[in-house]
Amino acid sequence: MKMNACSMGEDMCRHDQHHLSRVADVCMDDSEVLALAVLRFIAAGYMTSDVACWEAAHDAAERTLGPIEGPQLVAAMTGIMRSIRRECMGEWRFLPATCCRTTADEERLIRIIGLARRGSFSEMHEAAEALMGGAATCLCESVSSASERLNQLQARFASRASQVGRASIH
């Protein structure tokens, strides 16, 4: 599997030039926005072998969730990225963590996560196999695990938002 980091400049992935949805339109809630940012940091770390990317993933998660839940989210998203690296038969395209747009691959993955969060596991398996270009057993297991954590986090975000007013993470 080859990873391809896209940029928003002229060198942006040609494959995704006409498919750049906004993160806010793709992600169901703040927990998915944070999960995508963390996943992007982890992907960048794998691509560059730079530990600073993983540190950035932890910093972003811990700033939002604290020193216990932050690393747990990073671990869950690392599981997803490891599954993608193991099972993806093609190229995986992602944007920088702070970008407000998504690649087609990211959008499809967020859809898979959303299916798991809603308990639509047969649809999740089909979508995961389509994204990976074949078997997606590891991806489905890691997404199922992460979806439980995201549902818990969103309940916490919703509780906090009702107290303070909704503030977007991204």
Secondary structure as UniProt FT lines:
FT   STRAND          2..5
FT   TURN            10..11
FT   HELIX           14..16
FT   TURN            17..18
FT   HELIX           23..26
FT   HELIX           30..48
FT   HELIX           51..65
FT   TURN            67..68
FT   HELIX           69..87
FT   STRAND          91..94
FT   TURN            97..98
FT   HELIX           104..117
FT   TURN            118..119
FT   HELIX           121..132
FT   HELIX           137..164
//
